[in-house]
């Protein structure tokens, strides 16, 4: 399965972000002919005040329906159908009462929604460098563990901070995942320290391909502070080898995923059968 991670530098302007995504997807499809294309986390509105985040979010139609769909939903559906690809829409803001959900949408080549997942673990932390983040001020947590068929593969869905919670990745493996897709907006500081290490660890633990698509560049937060995200989107094989990686600029990276590699690694080291602790 040819798979492309599209690395964006989004800001708080929804029209600009959609235009950037459209251009990058079209260029990547023309150059690399992928079957699966993945966008990063909250590419639709990164930064800005809470009011901007809510304005750029939308209510989602019932799965499989199109009535009442907003511009983001329509863009993702139409882009998947236009290019004949499976499109993992990274994540967008989904209106949810007085808060938002950080939600991934997956569309098939026919433009029909195949799955949606809302980020379970919220990023409420202070980095060693003193930068504070309170995702729960704006977002509510999701609750459901989600997998979805993508061609011959079964994809497990996760988002950004979920990466630090190995139990979610084990749950995805137990539900049949052989590839895990993780859009992200990792900070530059935590990305430099932990991004590749954690991604490789999750690939090794689950013996899955890991497809990780991040944002890059600098955006302005609600307080007017410049925040940098790490980029370095990458695809990692089930042995933990980084197969392809983007730099810290706008662009994309592509690799071919095979089920044979998953089966070889799992047959040689059947760790799931050997587990003695945990659910």
C-alpha positions as CSV (number, residue, x, y, z in Angstrom):
1,X,0.0,0.0,0.0
2,X,1.6,3.2,-1.2
3,X,1.3,5.7,1.7
4,X,2.0,9.4,1.8
5,X,2.3,11.7,4.9
6,X,1.6,15.3,3.9
7,X,3.4,17.7,6.2
8,X,1.7,21.1,6.5
9,X,2.5,24.5,8.2
10,X,-1.1,25.5,9.1
11,X,-2.2,28.7,10.9
12,X,-5.5,30.0,12.1
13,X,-7.0,30.8,8.6
14,X,-9.3,28.0,7.5
15,X,-9.4,29.1,3.8
16,X,-5.6,29.3,3.7
17,X,-5.2,25.9,5.4
18,X,-7.6,24.2,3.0
19,X,-5.8,25.7,0.0
20,X,-2.5,24.5,1.4
21,X,-3.8,21.0,1.9
22,X,-5.4,20.8,-1.5
23,X,-2.2,21.9,-3.3
24,X,0.0,19.5,-1.3
25,X,-2.3,16.5,-1.8
26,X,-2.5,17.1,-5.5
27,X,1.2,17.4,-5.9
28,X,1.9,14.3,-3.8
29,X,-0.6,12.2,-5.7
30,X,0.8,13.4,-9.0
31,X,4.3,12.6,-8.0
32,X,4.0,9.4,-5.9
33,X,0.6,7.8,-6.8
34,X,-0.3,6.8,-3.2
35,X,-3.2,4.6,-2.2
36,X,-3.4,6.3,1.3
37,X,-2.7,9.9,2.1
38,X,-2.5,11.3,5.6
39,X,-2.8,14.9,6.9
40,X,-1.6,16.2,10.2
41,X,-3.4,17.0,13.5
42,X,-5.7,20.1,13.6
43,X,-4.4,21.2,10.2
44,X,-7.6,23.2,9.8
45,X,-6.8,25.6,12.6
46,X,-3.6,25.6,14.5
47,X,-3.3,28.5,16.9
48,X,-5.5,31.5,17.4
49,X,-8.0,32.2,20.2
50,X,-10.7,29.8,21.4
51,X,-13.2,31.8,19.4
52,X,-11.2,31.1,16.2
53,X,-11.0,27.4,16.9
54,X,-14.7,27.2,17.4
55,X,-15.4,29.3,14.3
56,X,-13.2,27.0,12.2
57,X,-14.7,23.8,13.7
58,X,-17.8,22.2,12.5
59,X,-20.6,19.8,13.4
60,X,-20.2,16.4,11.7
61,X,-23.0,14.6,9.9
62,X,-23.9,11.1,10.9
63,X,-21.3,8.6,9.6
64,X,-22.0,7.9,5.9
65,X,-24.4,10.9,5.5
66,X,-23.6,14.1,3.8
67,X,-26.6,16.3,4.7
68,X,-25.4,19.2,6.8
69,X,-21.7,18.6,6.1
70,X,-19.5,21.6,6.6
71,X,-16.7,22.8,4.3
72,X,-14.0,20.6,5.9
73,X,-16.0,17.5,5.7
74,X,-16.9,18.2,2.1
75,X,-13.3,19.1,1.2
76,X,-12.0,15.8,2.6
77,X,-14.8,13.7,1.0
78,X,-14.4,15.4,-2.4
79,X,-10.6,15.2,-2.4
80,X,-10.6,11.5,-1.7
81,X,-13.1,10.9,-4.5
82,X,-11.3,13.3,-6.9
83,X,-8.0,11.5,-6.6
84,X,-9.3,8.0,-6.0
85,X,-7.4,7.6,-2.7
86,X,-8.1,6.7,0.9
87,X,-7.7,10.0,2.7
88,X,-7.0,10.1,6.4
89,X,-8.0,13.7,7.2
90,X,-5.5,14.2,10.0
91,X,-7.8,15.8,12.6
92,X,-10.1,18.7,12.7
93,X,-12.2,20.5,15.4
94,X,-15.6,18.9,15.8
95,X,-18.2,20.9,17.7
96,X,-19.4,19.1,20.8
97,X,-21.6,21.1,23.0
98,X,-19.6,23.8,24.8
99,X,-16.3,22.2,23.7
100,X,-14.7,20.6,20.7
101,X,-13.5,17.1,19.9
102,X,-10.2,16.6,18.2
103,X,-11.5,14.2,15.5
104,X,-9.9,12.2,12.7
105,X,-12.0,11.3,9.6
106,X,-11.1,8.6,7.1
107,X,-12.7,8.6,3.6
108,X,-12.6,5.9,1.0
109,X,-11.8,6.5,-2.7
110,X,-15.5,6.9,-3.3
111,X,-15.6,9.8,-0.9
112,X,-17.6,8.0,1.7
113,X,-16.6,8.2,5.3
114,X,-15.1,5.0,6.6
115,X,-14.3,5.9,10.2
116,X,-13.9,8.6,12.8
117,X,-11.9,8.8,15.9
118,X,-11.7,11.5,18.6
119,X,-8.5,12.0,20.6
120,X,-8.7,10.2,24.0
121,X,-5.7,11.7,25.8
122,X,-5.6,15.5,26.1
123,X,-2.3,17.5,26.1
124,X,-2.4,19.3,29.5
125,X,1.3,19.7,30.3
126,X,4.2,22.0,31.0
127,X,7.4,21.3,29.0
128,X,10.8,21.4,30.7
129,X,11.3,24.7,28.8
130,X,8.3,26.2,30.7
131,X,5.8,26.2,27.8
132,X,2.3,25.4,29.1
133,X,-0.5,23.7,27.1
134,X,-4.1,23.1,28.3
135,X,-5.9,21.2,25.6
136,X,-8.8,20.4,27.9
137,X,-9.7,24.1,28.1
138,X,-11.1,23.8,24.6
139,X,-11.4,20.1,23.9
140,X,-13.3,17.1,25.5
141,X,-11.7,13.7,25.4
142,X,-12.9,10.9,23.1
143,X,-13.7,7.5,24.5
144,X,-13.7,4.9,21.6
145,X,-10.9,2.8,20.3
146,X,-11.2,2.7,16.5
147,X,-9.8,0.6,13.7
148,X,-10.8,0.7,10.0
149,X,-10.1,-1.5,7.0
150,X,-7.8,0.3,4.4
151,X,-7.3,-2.0,1.4
152,X,-5.8,-5.2,2.7
153,X,-4.7,-3.5,6.0
154,X,-6.5,-2.8,9.2
155,X,-5.6,0.7,10.4
156,X,-5.6,1.7,14.1
157,X,-6.3,5.4,14.8
158,X,-4.5,7.6,17.3
159,X,-3.7,11.3,17.6
160,X,-0.5,13.1,18.9
161,X,-0.4,12.9,22.7
162,X,-2.0,9.4,22.5
163,X,1.5,8.3,21.4
164,X,2.6,8.3,25.1
165,X,0.0,5.8,26.2
166,X,1.1,2.3,25.1
167,X,-2.1,0.7,26.3
168,X,-4.0,2.3,23.5
169,X,-1.6,0.9,20.9
170,X,-1.9,-2.6,22.5
171,X,-5.7,-2.3,22.3
172,X,-5.4,-1.4,18.6
173,X,-3.1,-4.4,18.0
174,X,-5.6,-6.6,19.8
175,X,-8.3,-5.3,17.5
176,X,-6.4,-6.5,14.5
177,X,-4.4,-3.4,13.5
178,X,-1.3,-4.0,11.4
179,X,-0.8,-0.3,10.7
180,X,-1.3,2.6,13.1
181,X,-1.9,6.1,11.8
182,X,-1.0,9.1,14.0
183,X,-1.5,12.7,13.0
184,X,0.2,15.1,15.3
185,X,1.3,18.7,16.1
186,X,4.2,17.8,18.3
187,X,6.0,20.8,19.9
188,X,9.5,21.4,18.7
189,X,10.9,20.8,22.2
190,X,9.1,17.5,22.9
191,X,9.6,16.4,19.3
192,X,13.3,16.8,19.4
193,X,13.4,14.8,22.6
194,X,10.8,12.1,22.1
195,X,9.1,12.0,18.7
196,X,11.1,9.4,16.8
197,X,11.9,7.4,20.0
198,X,8.2,7.0,20.9
199,X,7.1,6.2,17.4
200,X,9.8,3.5,17.0
201,X,8.8,2.1,20.4
202,X,5.1,1.8,19.4
203,X,6.0,0.2,16.1
204,X,8.3,-2.3,17.9
205,X,5.8,-3.1,20.7
206,X,2.8,-3.6,18.4
207,X,4.7,-5.0,15.4
208,X,2.7,-2.6,13.2
209,X,3.6,-0.1,10.6
210,X,3.4,3.3,12.1
211,X,2.4,6.2,9.9
212,X,3.0,9.5,11.7
213,X,2.2,12.9,10.1
214,X,3.1,16.1,11.8
215,X,2.7,19.8,11.4
216,X,5.7,22.1,11.0
217,X,6.5,25.8,11.2
218,X,5.5,28.5,13.7
219,X,1.9,29.5,14.6
220,X,0.6,32.1,17.1
221,X,-1.4,30.9,20.1
222,X,-4.3,32.6,21.9
223,X,-1.8,34.6,24.1
224,X,0.1,35.9,21.1
225,X,3.1,33.6,21.7
226,X,4.9,32.0,18.8
227,X,4.7,28.2,19.0
228,X,6.9,25.9,16.9
229,X,5.9,22.4,15.8
230,X,8.4,19.7,15.0
231,X,7.6,18.3,11.6
232,X,9.7,15.2,10.8
233,X,6.7,13.2,9.6
234,X,7.8,9.6,9.2
235,X,6.8,6.0,8.3
236,X,8.2,3.2,10.4
237,X,8.1,-0.5,9.7
238,X,7.1,-3.3,12.2
239,X,10.8,-3.8,13.1
240,X,11.1,-0.2,14.2
241,X,13.1,1.0,11.2
242,X,12.4,4.5,9.9
243,X,11.6,3.8,6.2
244,X,11.0,7.4,5.1
245,X,11.0,10.8,6.8
246,X,10.2,14.4,5.9
247,X,12.4,17.3,7.1
248,X,11.1,20.2,9.1
249,X,9.6,22.0,6.1
250,X,6.4,21.8,4.2
251,X,6.2,18.7,1.9
252,X,5.5,15.0,2.0
253,X,7.1,11.6,2.2
254,X,6.0,8.3,0.7
255,X,6.7,4.6,1.4
256,X,5.2,1.3,0.4
257,X,3.8,-0.8,3.2
258,X,3.6,-4.6,2.9
259,X,1.7,-7.1,4.9
260,X,4.5,-9.6,4.4
261,X,6.8,-7.6,6.6
262,X,4.2,-7.5,9.4
263,X,3.7,-11.3,9.2
264,X,7.5,-12.0,9.2
265,X,8.1,-9.9,12.3
266,X,5.2,-11.4,14.2
267,X,6.0,-15.0,13.2
268,X,9.6,-14.6,14.4
269,X,8.8,-12.9,17.7
270,X,5.2,-13.6,18.7
271,X,5.1,-11.1,21.6
272,X,1.3,-10.9,21.7
273,X,1.1,-14.7,22.5
274,X,3.8,-14.3,25.1
275,X,2.2,-11.5,27.1
276,X,1.7,-12.5,30.8
277,X,0.5,-9.1,32.2
278,X,-2.1,-6.6,31.2
279,X,-5.4,-6.9,29.4
